[in-house]
Amino acid sequence: MAGSESDLLQGTLDVLILKALALQELHGMGISRRIGQMTNGAFDVKAGSLFPALHRMEQAGWLTSSWGQAETNRRAKFYSLTKTGRKHLQTETERWERISLAMGAALGLRQEAR
Amino acid sequence: MISRLRALWMYVFRRNQLDDDLDEELSAYVELVSAEKVRSGMSTEEAFRNARRETGGVEQIRQGVRDIRVGVTLERLVQDVRYGIRTLAKNPIFSLVAIGTLALGIGANTAMFSLLDQVVLSLLPVKQPERLVRVTMAGDNYGDSYGPDRISWPMFEDLRDGNQVFTGMFSVFSTSVTLGHGNRAEQATAELVSGSYFPVLGIGAAEGRTIAPDDDKVPDSQPVVVLSYSFWHNYFNGDRSIVGRTIALNSYKMTVIGVAQPGFDGVQPEIPAQMFVPIMMKTEMTPHSDGLKDRRRRLAWVKTFGRLKPGMSAQQAQSSLQPLLHSILEMEVQLPDFRQFSNEDRRQFLRNRIQLLPGSDNWLSERMRRPLWILTALTGAVLLLACANLANLMLARAPAREREIALRLAIGAARARIVRQLMVETLLLSGAGAALGLALALLADRFLLHLYLPANEVAEFVVSPIPDWRVLALALCLLLLTSLAFGLVPALRGSRTEIAPSIKERSATGSAASVPLCRLLVVIQVALSLLLLTGAGLFVRTLRNLRGLGPGFPTDHLVEFALDPSLNGYSNDQTESFYERLNVNLLAMPGVSSVGLSSMPLLKAYAWQHAIIGETSAGEPKEAQPVLSEVGPGYFSTIGIPILEGRDFTERDRGPVKVAVINQSFAKRYLPPGDPIGRRFGLVDDQDPTALPNIEVIGVIPDTKYKDLREPAPPQAYFSYFQGPSFRFMNVYLRTEGDPRQLEDRLQERMRQFDSHVPIVGLETMNDQIGWSLRTERLVASLSAIFGGLAMLLAVVGLYGVMAYTVTRRTREMGIRIALGATRARIIGMMMREASVMVLVGLSVGAVLALALANLIRNQLFGLDPHDPWTLIGASLSLAIAAGAAGFIPAARASSVDPTTALRRE
């Protein structure tokens, strides 16, 4: 899969953001870098997609935000998961599990350990 | 949910803070990215530049975030509405004409259909009203009758007990009674009902109980009364304790046993019943006549209803009732009543048939059915016209819209957004039109009801002015579809084509394909408005003809009212003395010059008809059925009818030798040629077949109208009321010196002082009454004139629009023509030719339609042919002149085009 965000499947970005925030609260760039890390650099989320997604998810009640100090002492907006966000991550993870199994079987791919 | 609400709240009230936060968040992002790059060894400046590049356009991200914000849809909508209002306000003429057209189409149809629905189509508020039928006998009952839809009491009993088709039958007789409660006396309307009335209708009691079959066994035995809910509410203020108490009806003590359920005013909506009395109390309620106990079969007086058995159709029931009726008729024809009739009469009588009519039909609905359907058809035509007009308006605007839309697409507007914006605009227009139309409908229905019913009846009559929502929805949908089809679709079609040519085409050519369509629409409009104008012309002339007819006597300074002292239990002698004292009393009233009394009201559609026998023609009494009345001395001079020959009645005409005054038609039709004075005739008496021609003619009067203005003066005979069988109901006519209206209040007061127990009814001037008797014609004439005028206006506006558009489109052509030497007159002539082709085609189509449809309104016309050429020519001429004016203005503008400007515009 090419790394361009335009190729991101609908809903994929949301799951990646939720997953990125599962361990700790992060600011925008932090989330972008964490997603890059998690996917071994396959996804490089640009600001143009990231921020609308963050604001949309915050409105949906999955994320909550607060202002805090970033590494450089710069004031930055930190996002963290809400309870509904965590629940949503849970259900999305299960869904993706099913989809990837099904797609793998359909395309005759070798099962990889995740 | 809560997070969304908070977001919406922030969006609406803290927008600036949201935007500031976003800006800070984004700049923090850029700084963090560049700090990362500095850490990996870049120079500060280079890192910042790279970070900016990587982040992309900040403004685009900002827009991206704003786009997903909750509330943004709402804001877009507000923007669209604002933009829509601005666009509409920029073309005020277009908007006003469009909104006016919509309002007219919606308002006229809603108002008219609501009236039609309630007056003509509505059903009685009873259980399963569609299963209820009126049982009538078609044919002559050979005897006395209260109306064509009545049968005799014994006939009702025979049908009730012998039929196999009804689950129940009831009969009803409506009458006026004098109600005494405390020291008030008032006239009220009562329905005398059989015991099966309430059970068969399925009407229950709101208080107490209703009349039951047990109340209907023995004559005179059940002095009970049930009040209608509205009468109980208005007259007794909804006092529950009235149940069980007694009230005086015609001075007879009656116990109130209950109040009928709300909304039910009897089975004759045109005469709402205020109370219900067992029909066994007929003698007490109508002291002047019986009919119940004497069981006369030649007196048809009860209206009869039946409820069809489940699964039985009215058609089946009607045919299976014929044998039953026939056996009853076979029996009746053998009775002594029939001895005097000829064999031909008997055969005729045996051909009578049962006719079942819808139970909810009534006098008003039958009378109004055709006029209201005609008016509804006219408003339907107005709706079509409104659609055509709207389509035309939209089409004329389409080219301008196309360019605007192309421009907006070019600067990056999404097509969906444009569609939504156009939808919003159309909805705004329709919404405004609908609101205005609804207001119009509300006003119109109130106005129409007032036009049609006297003020005090509007409250009683069960027509509500609430417009019918189905028609409202239908008209709205039709107009909405029209404006979408002709406004949105062309605009969008334009938007789909190449953007560049649309913008470049500065000459406003637009889609030339819409021009023939516009012309066709103008033709349709002209045709429809000619149709409406012709109809209006016919109805207005009918009204004028009827007004011009006159009753045959002077109607100014004439005032009338009615009363019935016999309802107060006054004996015949008491009533006679009452009228004699009344005569003297009223003659003494200042302002009154003469007083006349008559048992039959003039021009109120009532008639007392009776068969007579002549001196020589005793064998064939059936054809001779003049209308009759009993009058007092001074009646003819009060009404203003001269005595042509012989003399008027006097106080002395009380003796056993009966005398009559006849009109000229009577003399011509029933008396042998020669001097009618001294001739004799007699009334046929079905109790006494040996009756002799014992009435002597003492005077002759000219022919005057009797029942109504339309009907030619019938043969009439008048008797002295002193020689009548009994004194009861009388109509009092007063000739006044000044304006009779100014007398009315004093007259009321004087009558109260004269006898406070006898209520007077129907006090009005003769002119008001005549105006009132023409109300249906007036309603139809004034409404059709209004519709016709509006239709013409719409057609003319449509024509103007198309011509103006053509001129704009051909400005360049006109410029070239003028440059090449065409004169102003030539240009005007050319344009006018174009206009007149449309108008002439429209007029011809309209004329054909008008002639084809004219027969449908033949019955509503008076004194002129439905194909009356002058009306058609007049309507065509006025339409042609108006259209000519509408075409001339753009044509004149075309002729004054300055060739240099016109050519430079390209």
Contacts between the chains, C-beta under 8 A, distances in Angstrom:
chain1	res1	chain2	res2	distance
A	27	B	28	6.9
A	27	B	29	7.7
A	27	B	32	7.0
A	28	B	25	6.5
A	28	B	28	7.5
A	28	B	29	4.8
A	28	B	32	7.9
A	29	B	29	5.3
A	29	B	32	4.4
A	29	B	33	5.8
A	29	B	36	7.5
A	30	B	32	8.0
A	46	B	54	7.7
A	46	B	55	7.7
A	46	B	56	6.2
A	47	B	26	7.3
A	47	B	29	6.0
A	47	B	54	7.9
A	47	B	55	4.6
A	47	B	56	6.1
A	47	B	61	5.5
A	48	B	56	5.0
A	48	B	57	7.7
A	48	B	60	6.2
A	48	B	61	5.2
A	48	B	64	6.0
A	49	B	64	7.9
A	51	B	22	7.7
A	51	B	25	7.3
A	51	B	26	7.0
A	51	B	29	7.9
A	51	B	61	5.4
A	51	B	64	6.8
A	51	B	65	5.2
A	52	B	61	7.5
A	52	B	64	4.2
A	52	B	65	5.0
A	52	B	67	7.0
A	52	B	68	5.1
A	55	B	22	8.0
A	55	B	65	4.9
A	55	B	68	6.0
A	55	B	69	7.0
A	56	B	68	4.4
A	58	B	3	7.2
A	58	B	7	7.6
A	59	B	3	6.2
A	59	B	4	5.8
A	59	B	7	4.4
A	59	B	68	7.5
A	59	B	69	7.2
A	59	B	70	5.2
A	60	B	3	6.9
A	60	B	4	7.4
A	61	B	1	7.6
A	61	B	2	7.2
A	61	B	3	3.6
A	61	B	4	7.2
A	70	B	28	6.8
A	70	B	32	5.9
A	71	B	32	7.5
A	71	B	35	7.3
A	72	B	31	7.1
A	72	B	32	6.9
A	72	B	35	4.9
A	74	B	28	5.5
A	74	B	31	5.5
A	74	B	32	6.5
A	74	B	35	7.6
A	75	B	24	7.1
A	75	B	28	6.6
A	76	B	25	7.3
A	76	B	28	4.2
A	76	B	29	7.8
A	76	B	32	6.7
A	77	B	21	7.2
A	77	B	24	7.6
A	77	B	25	4.6
A	77	B	28	7.0
